[in-house]
Amino acid sequence: MEILFVSPEVVPFSKVGGLGDVVGALPKALRALGHKVTVLSLRYGSIDPAEHALARRLVKVKVPLAGETVDVEVYEARLPSGVTVVLLGAPRLGDRPGVYGEGATTYEDNHLRFGLLCKGAVAWMRMQPKVPDLVHLHDWTTGLIPMLIKHAAKDDPRFAKVRSVFTIHNAAHQGTFPVATLADLGIEPTAAAHMEFYGQVSWLKAGIVDSDRVTTVSPTYAREIVTPGGGANMDGVLRAHATGLVGILNGIDPGVWNPSTDPHIPSRYDVVDPLPKVRCKNALQKALGFPARPETPVLGMVARIDTQKGLDLLLGCATQLLRQDVQVVVQGSGDPELAAALVALAKDMPEKFSYRPEFDDTLAHRIFAGSDLFLVPSRFEPSGLTQLYAMRYGAVPVVRNTGGLRDTVVDCDATLGTGTGFVFDELTPDAFYGAIARGLSAYAQPERFTALRRRVMRLDHAWDRSARRYAAIYRELFPLSDDNPSATA
């Protein structure tokens, strides 16, 4: 099949969270199954064409937007996997550094910026000798595309055969805008009545209603978002329109996240010989200004600084936690108030707590490699990737029992004979600290902890299995016939 991924994020060009990692890795796994996959996104101002060897095409894409025709530049790159990435860029809209905004503030004209993504994707498809068989769309920023494809089919019959899969990476991000913004996109309110959502229009709702199939990123999250408690008010829409909603766990790219080959870490190791991990820990301690003590457990956390990620739970138990012989490092940016509290904590206890607000991919790899325990206390977590990276690097996860965390981490028993991490249920600092304390107790039993570390490192979370499940969903959207593009996939 010829498949077009459309996403606001794609590693290595842009990344805010796990979405960028998914879109950077899943096409590679699908390509290994024999499919041709192209990824389309926006070229933000933070993307250096020279650094990424982007080739600018001479022909521009013309996109009607906000009463004018925008000349959109087309850049292309080919990833080492062979996947082609197309980036659309336009002055005033696509040349700002942020993906959704800067700091904790979103851009006010995001309906135009991601309108450029949606309308630009369809305009780019029109220009190709052959339109894709299927478009795989990611999160609310792409939610208008199924509707635009249906409109395009009225004057270009090729679009009538295009099928769409819409993946929800986080149902709390719904792309709601005033109804008046439809005029900027050239969409009549009557044609978008199905997008109405509490007096506004929701792009997430449009994607759910208009696409041929809806998926999300873990089995537990698929069950959670169709309930009033987990659907962020979108549960009724999902129950009514997402027939066959399925949750497929995200995977990881073992070519990127592999302690035996990782160029970012000071000493490489694997499950057969994990002992060099102690050198990674020593280097991390020194880099963070901690005393280099191999017997002191290092607790890592790499996350968006947000209450969704449970940073308030960490702050709530920090005093109790830091009384212990521990060292804690947190990397991430986001909510200014939570970030300020982390800065204050690091200032008060620099020998035990470090906060790094900058995005530094090398440091992230070194935190996974240098940590003994890894903290993921999320209120909700659609899939989660950091716990998978942590286990790959032998950092035992401490997680809340929700979403993809529940699907990927099994609570250890009292003897550490079974399980892959430490799980808590209640959304309280005490419950979180209780799970951390169990992890610290396990760390104090070197032989058992080493066996646990090896057990989590052996887990296979590569993309192959999940890619095959996506490919099966793609095939379901086409009737079996001689010209079925998926008949032999």
ZIJODA-V138776 format. One record per pair of residues at least 4 apart in sequence whose C-alpha atoms are under 6 Angstrom apart, sorted by sequence separation. I is the first residue (numbers start at 1). GAP is how many residues later the second one is. D is the distance in whole Angstrom. If there is no record, write none. Layout:
# ZIJODA-V138776
I/GAP/D ; I/GAP/D
This chain:
# ZIJODA-V138776
10/4/5 ; 11/4/6 ; 22/4/6 ; 27/4/6 ; 31/4/5 ; 49/4/6 ; 64/4/6 ; 78/4/6 ; 79/4/5 ; 90/4/5 ; 91/4/6 ; 98/4/5 ; 101/4/6 ; 110/4/6 ; 111/4/6 ; 115/4/6 ; 116/4/5 ; 117/4/6 ; 120/4/6 ; 152/4/6 ; 153/4/5 ; 183/4/6 ; 196/4/6 ; 197/4/5 ; 206/4/6 ; 207/4/6 ; 227/4/6 ; 231/4/4 ; 237/4/6 ; 238/4/5 ; 254/4/5 ; 258/4/6 ; 270/4/5 ; 286/4/6 ; 307/4/6 ; 312/4/6 ; 314/4/6 ; 318/4/6 ; 336/4/6 ; 346/4/5 ; 349/4/6 ; 366/4/6 ; 367/4/6 ; 386/4/6 ; 391/4/5 ; 402/4/5 ; 405/4/6 ; 412/4/6 ; 433/4/6 ; 445/4/6 ; 446/4/6 ; 463/4/6 ; 480/4/6 ; 9/5/5 ; 15/5/5 ; 30/5/6 ; 31/5/6 ; 49/5/5 ; 64/5/4 ; 78/5/6 ; 89/5/5 ; 101/5/4 ; 137/5/6 ; 182/5/5 ; 196/5/5 ; 197/5/6 ; 225/5/5 ; 226/5/6 ; 269/5/5 ; 285/5/5 ; 307/5/6 ; 390/5/5 ; 391/5/6 ; 401/5/5 ; 413/5/6 ; 426/5/6 ; 9/6/5 ; 63/6/5 ; 78/6/4 ; 100/6/6 ; 101/6/5 ; 125/6/6 ; 153/6/5 ; 195/6/5 ; 224/6/5 ; 225/6/4 ; 412/6/6 ; 443/6/6 ; 63/7/5 ; 77/7/6 ; 153/7/5 ; 195/7/5 ; 269/7/6 ; 285/7/5 ; 346/7/5 ; 412/7/4 ; 442/7/6 ; 62/8/6 ; 77/8/5 ; 227/8/6 ; 260/8/5 ; 346/8/5 ; 411/8/5 ; 412/8/6 ; 11/9/5 ; 62/9/5 ; 76/9/6 ; 226/9/4 ; 259/9/6 ; 260/9/5 ; 410/9/5 ; 412/9/6 ; 10/10/4 ; 11/10/6 ; 27/10/6 ; 61/10/6 ; 76/10/5 ; 195/10/6 ; 225/10/6 ; 259/10/6 ; 260/10/5 ; 282/10/6 ; 387/10/6 ; 410/10/5 ; 411/10/5 ; 412/10/6 ; 9/11/5 ; 61/11/5 ; 75/11/6 ; 195/11/5 ; 409/11/6 ; 410/11/6 ; 411/11/5 ; 424/11/6 ; 475/11/5 ; 60/12/5 ; 75/12/5 ; 409/12/6 ; 411/12/5 ; 10/13/5 ; 11/13/5 ; 60/13/5 ; 74/13/6 ; 267/13/6 ; 422/13/6 ; 10/14/5 ; 74/14/5 ; 266/14/6 ; 73/15/6 ; 73/16/5 ; 57/17/6 ; 72/17/6 ; 56/18/6 ; 72/18/5 ; 56/19/4 ; 55/20/5 ; 93/20/5 ; 384/20/6 ; 54/21/6 ; 55/21/5 ; 179/21/5 ; 374/21/6 ; 382/21/5 ; 383/21/4 ; 54/22/5 ; 178/22/5 ; 179/22/6 ; 368/22/5 ; 373/22/5 ; 374/22/6 ; 375/22/6 ; 377/22/5 ; 380/22/6 ; 381/22/5 ; 382/22/6 ; 401/22/6 ; 54/23/5 ; 177/23/6 ; 372/23/5 ; 373/23/5 ; 374/23/5 ; 375/23/5 ; 376/23/5 ; 377/23/5 ; 398/23/6 ; 400/23/5 ; 401/23/6 ; 118/24/6 ; 177/24/5 ; 329/24/6 ; 331/24/6 ; 333/24/5 ; 369/24/5 ; 371/24/6 ; 373/24/6 ; 374/24/6 ; 397/24/5 ; 398/24/5 ; 399/24/5 ; 400/24/5 ; 401/24/5 ; 176/25/5 ; 222/25/5 ; 327/25/4 ; 328/25/5 ; 329/25/5 ; 330/25/5 ; 331/25/5 ; 332/25/5 ; 396/25/6 ; 398/25/6 ; 400/25/6 ; 176/26/4 ; 327/26/6 ; 329/26/6 ; 331/26/6 ; 114/27/6 ; 118/27/5 ; 175/27/5 ; 305/27/6 ; 134/28/5 ; 136/28/6 ; 175/28/5 ; 214/28/6 ; 219/28/4 ; 300/28/6 ; 302/28/6 ; 304/28/5 ; 305/28/5 ; 133/29/5 ; 134/29/5 ; 135/29/5 ; 136/29/5 ; 137/29/5 ; 138/29/5 ; 139/29/5 ; 175/29/6 ; 218/29/4 ; 297/29/5 ; 298/29/5 ; 299/29/5 ; 300/29/5 ; 301/29/5 ; 302/29/5 ; 303/29/5 ; 304/29/6 ; 305/29/5 ; 306/29/6 ; 134/30/6 ; 139/30/6 ; 174/30/5 ; 215/30/5 ; 217/30/5 ; 218/30/5 ; 296/30/6 ; 298/30/6 ; 302/30/6 ; 304/30/6 ; 305/30/6 ; 214/31/5 ; 215/31/5 ; 216/31/5 ; 217/31/5 ; 218/31/4 ; 209/32/6 ; 215/32/6 ; 217/32/5 ; 4/33/6 ; 6/33/6 ; 8/33/5 ; 217/33/6 ; 1/34/5 ; 2/34/5 ; 3/34/5 ; 4/34/5 ; 5/34/5 ; 6/34/5 ; 7/34/5 ; 140/34/6 ; 4/35/6 ; 6/35/6 ; 140/35/6 ; 420/36/6 ; 43/44/5 ; 40/45/6 ; 42/45/5 ; 43/45/5 ; 38/46/5 ; 39/46/5 ; 40/46/5 ; 41/46/5 ; 42/46/5 ; 43/46/5 ; 38/47/6 ; 40/47/6 ; 42/47/6 ; 164/47/5 ; 165/47/6 ; 167/47/6 ; 164/48/5 ; 165/48/5 ; 166/48/5 ; 167/48/5 ; 168/48/5 ; 165/49/6 ; 167/49/5 ; 44/50/5 ; 45/50/4 ; 44/51/5 ; 45/51/5 ; 46/51/4 ; 44/52/6 ; 45/52/4 ; 28/53/6 ; 44/53/6 ; 63/57/6 ; 394/59/5 ; 143/60/5 ; 172/60/6 ; 143/61/5 ; 290/61/5 ; 140/63/5 ; 143/63/6 ; 147/63/6 ; 394/63/5 ; 140/64/4 ; 143/64/4 ; 146/64/6 ; 146/65/5 ; 391/65/5 ; 392/65/5 ; 391/66/5 ; 310/67/5 ; 310/68/5 ; 309/69/4 ; 310/69/6 ; 308/70/6 ; 300/71/6 ; 308/71/5 ; 299/72/6 ; 298/73/5 ; 301/73/6 ; 298/74/5 ; 299/74/5 ; 300/74/5 ; 301/74/5 ; 297/75/6 ; 299/75/6 ; 284/86/6 ; 280/89/6 ; 281/89/4 ; 280/90/5 ; 264/98/5 ; 265/101/6 ; 317/112/5 ; 316/113/5 ; 313/116/5 ; 66/118/4 ; 65/119/6 ; 65/120/6 ; 3/129/6 ; 2/130/5 ; 5/130/6 ; 2/131/5 ; 3/131/5 ; 4/131/5 ; 5/131/5 ; 6/131/5 ; 7/131/5 ; 3/132/6 ; 5/132/6 ; 259/134/6 ; 221/161/5 ; 218/165/5 ; 217/166/5 ; 221/182/5 ; 220/183/5 ; 271/183/6 ; 218/186/5 ; 271/186/6 ; 252/209/6 ; 253/209/6 ; 251/210/5 ; 252/210/5 ; 251/211/5 ; 252/211/6 ; 251/212/4 ; 25/228/6 ; 104/230/6 ; 104/231/6 ; 29/435/6 ; 30/437/6 ; 1/484/5 ; 1/485/6
